Amino acid sequence: MPPAKRSASLKLMPINAPKRIIDIEKPKAAPMTDAVAPRGAPQKPRRRRMVLAACLAAFVVTSAAGVTFYDLKRRAFEAKESVAANLKEVAAAFQSFDIAKARAPLRAIKTELEALRAEASAIGAFELFALGGKLFPVLKDIPGALDDFLAFSGTALQVSEELSVLERGAFGMMFTGRGPELLERLGRIDGEVTHMLGLASRLQSSAAALRWQFPGEYLSLMVKLYRHQALLQGLRGFLGDAKPAYLALLFQNPSEMRPTGGFIGSYAVLTVQNGNVTDIDVRDIYDPDGQLDKAVLPPRPLQAITGRWGARDANWFFNFPTSAAKALSFLEQSKIYSEQHVTFGAGVAVNATVIADVLSVTGPIELPEYHKTVTGDNFLATVQEEVESGADKRAGTPKRMLKVLTPLLLQRLANATDDQKRGLAEILRNAVRRKNLMAYAKDRALEAYLENSGLGGELYMSSSPAAEDYLAVVNANIAGGKSDAFMEESIALESNIDIEGKVTNRLTVTRAHTGDTQDAWWYRAPNKNFIQLFTPSDTRLTGLSGNDDKTPDAPLVRPTYLRDPDVEAIERTGAWITEYKALAYDQFGKKTFAAWLTVKAGQKKTLIADYELGSRVLLAEGVNYRFVFERQSGTKTRLQYTVDAPPGFIWKESNATSYAFQSGDPDGRIVLDLTLKKL
């Protein structure tokens, strides 16, 4: 019998009851959506239309954002090239502390970014990116990225303008009682640099949002910002202490050459408190040396003229930080300062030629008591004459003229006009570039800044993986009068790299004494020169000619005298090369060959040194080779350098087998980077 059919029934629901669909087969209630019409009414596809509208809106937004992003990307790429190039200029200007040079590229960056932002705003990019960013998060970062770059460039421009004000006015503030204003400005700039560093930390991600990549420029600028902050904080610490701080100005006379630029005949002590220079004391260097309780043996070459070492001969080391620290140490040991518990926070070496250049800008200074007018042209000769044979010499105070002149000159500098300040800034930059102005600070952060900015006078230390050659020719006048005022020097280095990568060098140093036309005996004196050739540490001398046939004198034996640890460390490495009448030393990571070279007035002598480097050059396409030359402060020298590539190669930079460089007035440090290229 067939199964009975299940009866079906329709259950009516109240009008206000929740809308449900009843499955008559499986009577389980399911809630309806508002999009579903009551049974019996025509069904409208509202859900489908809303989804379609949303998709269409997303398509329109993303399409518009995509087109806008493409247009902006193209424009941003153009801006990126300009920004990257200008960032390089800013970093270079900050490196050389040429703040005026930084302003133009910073303005260019700001203008470029403002134009880019204006164009983005004009095409509605930011609104579209805000909406499109919900679908594509990368879009929402673009407005903020532009803002970061704009804020950074604006703050950097403000800092550069503040620094320019200090460059022109800091000296005057210190000497006219406006020290607190100087400190306040330094503090404000420090805060702005801190803000810049915060912005700079975001620039990499901001650059990524704009598809900009310039990590080299970014890192370079970051490093220089940190260095400038160290300078600002170091200066505030040194200048702003309520206790007196002391700075020694070491006046070097290049007419009597010494390794860092000239004999230290006199010096000045500047007392600084709360940003103000409160005292200037100019003295003969023999004053503190005459009040040293401890006797120290001098370096061997100096023992020919003195039995006791002191501040006057402290600049014996070519590495300026070592010489400056030694000079300050001798000053502090003198009773003049030790009894008053005076310590020096910093030392600045100024060559007499810099003072002459400064006088050419500030104008003549009258010295009525001497019946003289000192100018840039006659400064050196006038002071030298008074020191050697004037009334002050006869009275036992040969450096008194400098004591009278220095405060007058500093007053001129403090009251310089804007035009004079610009001229003085250029003079000081040139002096730093040629190492005629060098500075040393005991504060490590401040000293690091000085070294990185070219003011430190430290020896070059290799940090490059490339094969390198290095040269410095360093002179020391020992009992040769003031004859270096009329010495002319030319340096020629010929290098050859052979088929095995070995570097052989021939160095020719020619020194001409033109003082025979002078009346003063101190200019006509024979130039007795202890010459040192600084080369890479693994150098081997294979020939030397033209030097004096002179054997070193026996060293002084003074059992009660102290031995200086820095001098002893160098002299312990010394070896006498009988064949060449020369000494070999290891110092400051360099191999040094030293000999005597005496030139009489009206004569010329040539020293020729042949040597080879221990390290080999890798012979392969694209291999880098570096030559570094460091000029001695105060010298009048010319440089010629040639290097021949190994067989089968040329130099990429000259597109020839030989590369040549020459300069009639080289900078303090020259770095030449070359690249091998296969024929």
MIKEDREN-448747 format. One line per 2 residues: their letters; for each residue x, y, z of C-alpha. Coordinates in steps of 0.1 Angstrom, whole numbers, plus 2048, in hexadecimal, padded with zeros to 3 digits. Layout:
a) X/Y/Z ~ ...
END
This chain:
mp) 800/800/800 ~ 80F/821/7F6
pa) 81A/838/811 ~ 801/853/81B
kr) 809/876/80C ~ 815/890/825
sa) 7FD/8AC/827 ~ 80A/8CF/822
sl) 7FD/8EE/833 ~ 806/913/832
kl) 80A/925/853 ~ 800/949/851
mp) 815/962/864 ~ 80B/983/873
in) 815/9A2/85F ~ 82C/9AE/87B
ap) 83C/98D/880 ~ 861/988/876
kr) 863/980/851 ~ 86C/95B/84C
ii) 86E/942/830 ~ 85D/922/83A
di) 86B/903/82A ~ 84D/8EC/828
ek) 863/8CE/824 ~ 87A/8D8/841
pk) 867/8F1/855 ~ 885/903/865
aa) 882/929/866 ~ 89D/93E/855
pm) 89E/964/85A ~ 899/979/83A
td) 8AD/997/830 ~ 89E/9B8/829
av) 8A7/9B3/805 ~ 88D/997/802
ap) 869/9A2/7FB ~ 84C/992/80C
rg) 83E/974/7FB ~ 828/97D/7DE
ap) 83A/99E/7D7 ~ 851/9A2/7B8
qk) 876/99C/7C4 ~ 88E/9BA/7BE
pr) 8B4/9B3/7BA ~ 8BF/9CE/7D3
rr) 8DC/9BB/7E1 ~ 8EA/9B5/7BE
rm) 8E6/9D9/7B5 ~ 8F9/9E4/7D4
vl) 915/9CC/7CF ~ 917/9D7/7AB
aa) 918/9FC/7B5 ~ 933/9F5/7CF
cl) 948/9E3/7B5 ~ 943/9FF/79C
aa) 94D/A19/7B6 ~ 96C/A06/7BF
fv) 975/A03/79B ~ 970/A28/795
vt) 984/A31/7B5 ~ 9A0/A19/7AE
sa) 9A1/A22/789 ~ 9A2/A47/791
ag) 9BC/A41/7AD ~ 9D0/A2A/795
vt) 9D0/A45/77A ~ 9D8/A60/794
fy) 9F3/A4A/7A4 ~ A02/A43/782
dl) A03/A69/77A ~ A11/A71/79C
kr) A2A/A55/79A ~ A37/A63/77A
ra) A39/A86/789 ~ A48/A78/7A9
fe) A64/A66/795 ~ A6D/A87/786
ak) A6E/A97/7A8 ~ A82/A7B/7B6
es) A9F/A82/79F ~ AA0/AA6/7AA
va) A9C/A9E/7CF ~ AB8/A84/7CE
an) AD0/A9B/7BD ~ AC9/AB7/7D5
lk) ACC/AA0/7F3 ~ AEF/A99/7E8
ev) AF7/ABE/7E7 ~ AE8/AC3/809
aa) AFD/AA7/818 ~ B1D/AB5/808
af) B15/AD7/815 ~ B0F/ACA/838
qs) B30/AB6/836 ~ B45/AD5/82E
fd) B30/AEA/845 ~ B29/B02/828
ia) B06/B09/834 ~ AFF/B23/819
ka) B04/B08/7FF ~ AE9/AF3/80F
ra) ACD/B0D/80C ~ AC9/B0C/7E6
pl) AC5/AE6/7E3 ~ AAE/AE6/802
ra) A98/B01/7F2 ~ A98/AED/7D2
ik) A8C/ACE/7E4 ~ A71/AE1/7F6
te) A65/AF2/7D6 ~ A65/AD0/7C4
le) A51/ABF/7DF ~ A38/ADC/7E2
al) A32/ADB/7BD ~ A2D/AB5/7BE
ra) A14/AB9/7DB ~ A02/AD5/7C9
ea) 9FE/AC0/7AA ~ 9F2/AA2/7BE
sa) 9D8/AB8/7CF ~ 9CD/AC8/7AF
ig) 9C4/AA6/7A0 ~ 9B2/A9B/7C0
af) 9CD/A81/7C7 ~ 9CB/A83/7EC
el) 9A5/A7E/7EE ~ 9A8/A61/7D6
fa) 9C5/A52/7E8 ~ 9B2/A55/809
lg) 994/A42/7FA ~ 9A9/A2A/7E6
gk) 9C0/A23/803 ~ 9A4/A0E/813
lf) 9A9/9F6/7F6 ~ 9CE/9FC/7EF
pv) 9E0/A07/810 ~ 9FF/A13/7FD
lk) 9EB/A30/7EF ~ 9E2/A3F/810
di) A07/A42/81A ~ A0F/A5A/7FD
pg) A01/A7B/80C ~ A13/A75/82D
al) A33/A6C/81A ~ A33/A8D/808
dd) A2C/A9F/828 ~ A4A/A8E/839
fl) A61/A9A/81D ~ A53/ABD/81D
af) A56/ABF/843 ~ A7A/AB2/842
sg) A85/ACA/826 ~ A74/AE7/837
ta) A85/AE0/859 ~ AA6/ADA/848
lq) AA3/AFC/836 ~ A9B/B0D/857
vs) ABA/AFC/867 ~ AD0/B07/84B
ee) AC4/B2B/84E ~ ACA/B2A/874
ls) AED/B1C/86F ~ AF4/B37/855
vl) AEB/B51/86F ~ B04/B41/888
er) B1E/B3D/86D ~ B1D/B63/868
ga) B16/B6E/88C ~ B22/B54/8A6
fg) B44/B63/8A8 ~ B36/B86/8AE
mm) B1D/B78/8C8 ~ B3A/B69/8DC
ft) B4E/B89/8DD ~ B32/BA2/8E3
gr) B21/B93/901 ~ B06/B81/8EE
gp) B11/B5E/8F8 ~ AEF/B54/907
el) ADE/B5D/8E5 ~ AF7/B46/8D4
le) AF0/B2A/8EC ~ ACA/B2F/8E7
rl) ACE/B2D/8C2 ~ AE4/B0E/8C4
gr) AC9/AFE/8DA ~ AAE/B06/8C2
id) AC1/AF8/8A4 ~ AC9/AD9/8B9
ge) AA3/AD4/8BE ~ A9C/AD9/899
vt) AB7/AC0/88F ~ AA7/AA7/8A8
hm) A86/AAD/896 ~ A97/AA7/874
lg) AA6/A86/880 ~ A83/A7B/88A
la) A76/A84/868 ~ A94/A75/857
sr) A8D/A53/868 ~ A6C/A53/856
lq) A79/A5D/834 ~ A83/A3B/829
ss) A5F/A2E/82C ~ A52/A4E/81E
aa) A69/A4A/800 ~ A5C/A26/7FB
al) A38/A33/7F9 ~ A43/A4B/7DD
rw) A58/A30/7CD ~ A77/A44/7D4
qf) A97/A33/7DC ~ AB7/A46/7E5
pg) AC6/A34/803 ~ AE8/A42/7FD
ey) ADD/A66/7FF ~ AC6/A5E/81C
ls) AE2/A4D/831 ~ AFB/A68/828
lm) AE4/A83/834 ~ ADA/A70/854
vk) AFF/A6C/85D ~ B06/A91/858
ly) AE8/A9A/86D ~ AF4/A85/889
rh) B16/A95/886 ~ B08/AB8/886
qa) AF4/AB0/8A5 ~ B14/AA4/8B6
ll) B24/AC5/8AD ~ B07/AD9/8BA
qg) B06/AC6/8DB ~ B2B/AC7/8DE
lr) B2C/AED/8D9 ~ B10/AF3/8F1
gf) B22/ADE/90B ~ B44/AF0/906
lg) B37/B14/902 ~ B19/B13/919
da) B28/B07/93A ~ B25/B1F/957
kp) B49/B16/960 ~ B64/B25/94A
ay) B70/B10/92C ~ B91/B15/91C
la) B9B/B14/8F7 ~ BBF/B16/8EB
ll) BC7/B27/8CA ~ BE8/B1B/8BD
fq) BF8/B33/8A5 ~ C0E/B1F/88D
np) C29/B30/878 ~ C2E/B1D/857
se) C4E/B31/851 ~ C5D/B17/869
mr) C4C/AF8/85E ~ C40/ADD/876
pt) C2B/ABE/86F ~ C09/ACE/876
gg) C11/AEF/864 ~ C2B/B04/877
fi) C3E/B0B/897 ~ C26/B15/8B3
gs) C36/B36/8BD ~ C19/B45/8D0
ya) BF6/B3C/8DB ~ BD6/B4B/8E9
vl) BBF/B3E/904 ~ B9B/B47/900
tv) B85/B44/91F ~ B61/B3D/918
qn) B44/B3E/930 ~ B1E/B3D/929
gn) B26/B41/904 ~ B3B/B60/908
vt) B60/B64/903 ~ B6A/B75/924
di) B8F/B76/920 ~ BAB/B74/906
dv) BCF/B6E/911 ~ BEA/B6D/8F6
rd) C0C/B5F/901 ~ C2E/B55/8F4
iy) C2F/B2F/8F3 ~ C4F/B30/907
dp) C3C/B3E/925 ~ C2B/B1D/92E
dg) C48/B08/922 ~ C5E/B1B/93B
ql) C48/B10/958 ~ C47/AEA/952
dk) C52/AD6/970 ~ C55/AB5/95D
av) C70/AB0/943 ~ C67/A9C/925
lp) C7F/A8F/90B ~ C77/A9D/8E8
pr) C74/A88/8C8 ~ C96/A7E/8BB
pl) C98/A97/89E ~ C90/AB4/8B6
qa) CAB/AAB/8CE ~ CC3/ABE/8B7
it) CB4/ADF/8C2 ~ CA5/AD8/8E5
gr) CAA/AC1/902 ~ C86/AC5/910
wg) C66/AC1/8FE ~ C4A/ADA/902
ar) C2B/AEA/8F3 ~ C40/AFD/8D9
da) C4A/ADC/8C8 ~ C2B/AC8/8D1
nw) C1D/AC7/8AD ~ C37/AAD/8A3
ff) C1D/A94/897 ~ C0E/A97/875
nf) BED/A8A/884 ~ BDF/AAB/891
pt) BC9/A9D/8AD ~ BE8/A8D/8BC
sa) BFC/AAD/8B9 ~ BE0/AC3/8C7
ak) BDA/AAC/8E5 ~ C00/AAD/8EC
al) C01/AD3/8EB ~ BE3/AD7/902
sf) BF3/ABE/91A ~ C13/AD2/91C
le) BFF/AF2/922 ~ BEB/AE1/93E
qs) C0B/AD5/94F ~ C1A/AF8/950
ki) C17/B09/971 ~ C05/B26/95F
ys) BE7/B10/95C ~ BEC/AF2/973
eq) BEC/B09/992 ~ BCB/B17/987
hv) BBD/AF5/97E ~ BB7/B00/95A
tf) BB0/AE5/941 ~ BAA/AEB/91C
ga) B8B/ADC/90B ~ B97/AE3/8E7
gv) BB4/AF0/8D2 ~ BB4/B01/8B0
av) BD3/B05/89A ~ BD3/B24/884
na) BEF/B29/86B ~ BFD/B4D/868
tv) BF2/B4D/843 ~ BCD/B4B/84E
ia) BD1/B6A/864 ~ BE0/B7C/846
dv) BC2/B72/831 ~ BAA/B7D/84C
ls) BBB/B9F/84E ~ BB6/BA3/828
vt) B91/BA2/82F ~ B8E/BB5/850
gp) BA6/BD1/844 ~ BC6/BE0/853
ie) BCB/BE3/878 ~ BDF/C00/887
lp) BF8/BF9/8A2 ~ C02/C1C/8AE
ey) C1B/C11/8C8 ~ C2E/BFF/8AC
hk) C29/C1A/892 ~ C1D/BFF/87B
tv) BFE/BF6/867 ~ BF8/BD0/864
tg) BE8/BC4/844 ~ BE2/BA3/833
dn) C00/BA9/81D ~ C19/BB2/838
fl) C0D/B9E/856 ~ C26/B82/854
at) C44/B97/84D ~ C3B/BB2/867
vq) C36/B9A/883 ~ C54/B85/87A
ee) C6A/BA4/87A ~ C5E/BAF/89C
ve) C62/B8C/8AA ~ C86/B88/89D
sg) C95/BAA/8A0 ~ C7C/BC4/8AE
ad) C7A/BD7/8CE ~ C65/BBC/8DE
kr) C80/BA3/8D6 ~ C9A/BB8/8E8
ag) C82/BBC/905 ~ C7E/B97/909
tp) C5A/B96/8FD ~ C5D/B8E/8D8
kr) C39/B83/8D3 ~ C29/BA2/8E3
ml) C1D/BB0/8C1 ~ C06/B92/8BD
kv) BF9/B98/8E0 ~ BF0/BBC/8D6
lt) BE2/BB2/8B3 ~ BCD/B94/8BC
pl) BB1/BA5/8D1 ~ BAF/BC0/8B6
ll) BAB/BA7/89B ~ B91/B93/8AE
qr) B7D/BB3/8B4 ~ B7D/BB9/88E
la) B70/B96/889 ~ B54/B9B/8A2
na) B49/BBB/891 ~ B4D/BB0/86D
td) B34/BBB/853 ~ B1F/BA2/840
dq) B35/BA4/821 ~ B54/B9F/837
kr) B43/B81/848 ~ B3D/B71/826
gl) B62/B77/81C ~ B6E/B69/83E
ae) B58/B4A/83A ~ B68/B43/819
il) B8B/B48/827 ~ B84/B30/844
rn) B76/B16/82D ~ B95/B18/817
av) BAB/B16/836 ~ B99/AF6/842
rr) B9C/AE7/81F ~ BC2/AEC/81F
kn) BC6/AE3/844 ~ BD2/B06/84D
lm) BB7/B06/868 ~ BB3/AE7/87D
ay) BA0/AE0/89E ~ BA1/AC6/8B9
ak) B88/AC0/8D6 ~ B8B/AA9/8F4
dr) B65/AA2/8F1 ~ B64/A82/8DC
al) B43/A8B/8CA ~ B50/AAE/8C2
ea) B72/AA0/8B6 ~ B60/A86/8A0
yl) B4D/AA3/890 ~ B6D/AB7/88A
en) B7E/A99/87A ~ B60/A91/863
sg) B5D/AB5/858 ~ B81/AB9/84D
lg) B8B/ACF/86B ~ B9C/AB3/87F
ge) BBD/AB0/86C ~ BBE/A8B/873
ly) BD1/A73/85D ~ BBD/A60/843
ms) BB5/A3C/84E ~ BAA/A24/834
ss) B86/A17/836 ~ B83/A0C/812
pa) B86/9E8/806 ~ B97/9F5/7E6
ae) BBD/9F3/7E1 ~ BCD/A13/7ED
dy) BEC/A29/7EA ~ BF2/A46/802
la) C0B/A63/804 ~ C13/A80/81A
vv) C34/A94/819 ~ C3A/AA4/83B
na) C55/ABE/843 ~ C64/AC9/864
ni) C7B/AE8/865 ~ C95/AE2/880
ag) CAD/AFF/885 ~ CA6/B0C/862
gk) C9B/B2F/86B ~ C7B/B3B/85B
sd) C86/B2F/839 ~ C65/B1C/832
af) C55/B3D/829 ~ C6A/B3B/809
me) C69/B15/802 ~ C56/B08/7E4
es) C4E/AE3/7E1 ~ C43/ACC/7C5
ia) C39/AA8/7CA ~ C37/A8F/7AD
le) C2C/A6B/7B2 ~ C2E/A52/795
sn) C1D/A30/79C ~ C1D/A11/788
id) C08/9F1/78C ~ C18/9D3/77C
ie) C0A/9B3/76E ~ C09/9A3/790
gk) BF8/9C1/7A1 ~ C17/9CE/7B3
vt) C18/9F4/7B7 ~ C3A/A05/7B3
nr) C3F/A2A/7B9 ~ C58/A45/7B2
lt) C54/A64/7C7 ~ C66/A84/7BE
vt) C66/AA1/7D7 ~ C76/AC1/7CB
ra) C7C/ADE/7E4 ~ C88/B00/7D9
ht) C95/B1B/7F1 ~ C8E/B3E/7E3
gd) C97/B51/802 ~ CB9/B5C/7F4
tq) CAA/B7D/7E9 ~ C9F/B87/80C
da) CB1/B9E/824 ~ CA7/B8D/844
ww) CBE/B72/84F ~ CA2/B5C/85C
yr) C94/B59/839 ~ CB7/B52/829
ap) CC0/B36/842 ~ CC5/B13/834
nk) CA5/B00/835 ~ CAE/AE2/84C
nf) C91/ACB/846 ~ C88/AA9/856
iq) C72/A9B/83B ~ C5A/A7E/840
lf) C49/A6A/825 ~ C29/A59/831
tp) C1F/A3B/81C ~ C09/A1C/820
sd) C12/A05/83E ~ C20/9E9/828
tr) C38/9FE/813 ~ C5C/9F3/80C
lt) C76/A0E/803 ~ C8C/A03/7E6
gl) C9F/A24/7DF ~ CA5/A47/7ED
sg) CBB/A63/7E0 ~ CC0/A88/7E3
nd) CBE/A89/809 ~ CDA/A94/821
dk) CF5/A7C/82A ~ CEE/A7F/84F
tp) CEE/A65/86A ~ CD8/A6B/889
da) CE8/A79/8A8 ~ CE9/A63/8C7
pl) CC9/A67/8DB ~ CC9/A7C/8FA
vr) CCE/A68/91A ~ CBB/A79/937
pt) CB2/A5F/951 ~ C9B/A77/964
yl) C88/A83/945 ~ C67/A74/93C
rd) C61/A62/91B ~ C41/A6B/908
pd) C2D/A4B/900 ~ C22/A57/8DE
ve) C45/A60/8D3 ~ C53/A40/8E2
ai) C39/A2B/8D0 ~ C44/A39/8AF
er) C6A/A39/8B5 ~ C69/A15/8C1
tg) C60/A0B/89E ~ C7D/A1F/88E
aw) C96/A0E/878 ~ CB5/A1F/869
it) CBA/A17/844 ~ CE0/A1C/840
ey) CDF/A18/81B ~ CC8/A36/816
ka) CD0/A4B/835 ~ CAC/A49/83F
la) C96/A3E/85B ~ C77/A29/859
yd) C5A/A2C/872 ~ C37/A1F/878
qf) C1F/A39/883 ~ BF9/A3F/880
gk) BF5/A21/86A ~ C0F/A2C/851
kt) C33/A23/848 ~ C48/A43/84A
fa) C6A/A48/83A ~ C7D/A66/848
aw) C9D/A78/83E ~ CAE/A9A/840
lt) CAC/AB1/822 ~ CBF/AD2/825
vk) CBB/AED/80A ~ CCF/B0D/80A
ag) CC1/B2E/7FF ~ CC0/B32/7DA
qk) CC3/B0C/7D4 ~ CAC/AEF/7CC
kt) CAD/ACB/7D6 ~ C9B/AAC/7CB
li) C93/A8D/7E0 ~ C8B/A6D/7CD
ad) C7C/A4F/7DE ~ C74/A2D/7CE
ye) C5D/A15/7E1 ~ C44/9FA/7DC
lg) C24/9F1/7ED ~ C1F/9CF/7FE
sr) BFB/9CB/7F5 ~ BF2/9C0/7D2
vl) BD6/9CE/7BC ~ BBD/9B4/7B0
la) BBD/9B5/78A ~ B9A/9B2/77E
eg) B7F/9C6/76D ~ B6F/9E1/784
vn) B89/9DE/7A0 ~ B8D/9FF/7B3
yr) BAE/A10/7BB ~ BB2/A2E/7D2
fv) BCD/A48/7D6 ~ BCD/A60/7F4
fe) BE3/A7E/7F8 ~ BE5/A93/817
rq) BF4/AB5/816 ~ C08/AC3/833
sg) BF9/AE2/842 ~ C0B/B02/839
tk) C20/AF6/81C ~ C22/B06/7F9
tr) C21/AE7/7E5 ~ C17/AD9/7C3
lq) C0C/AB5/7BC ~ C0F/A9F/79D
yt) C02/A7B/79D ~ C02/A61/782
vd) BF9/A3C/784 ~ BFD/A22/768
ap) BE4/A06/766 ~ BF0/9E2/764
pg) BF5/9D2/742 ~ BD3/9CA/731
fi) BC0/9E5/744 ~ BB8/A09/742
wk) BA9/A21/75B ~ B84/A27/757
es) B87/A4B/763 ~ BA1/A55/748
na) B99/A3A/72E ~ BBE/A36/72B
ts) BDA/A21/739 ~ BE6/A3E/74E
ya) BD3/A55/766 ~ BE1/A77/76F
fq) BD8/A91/78A ~ BE9/AB2/792
sg) BE3/AD1/7A8 ~ BF6/AF0/7AE
dp) BE6/AF5/7CF ~ BD7/AD4/7DB
dg) BBE/AD0/7F7 ~ BC7/AC2/819
ri) BBA/A9F/80E ~ BB6/A92/7EB
vl) BA5/A71/7E4 ~ BA6/A62/7C1
dl) B91/A44/7BA ~ B99/A31/79A
tl) B8B/A12/789 ~ B9C/9F7/774
kk) B8D/9EF/752 ~ B98/9D3/73C
l) BA4/9DA/719
END
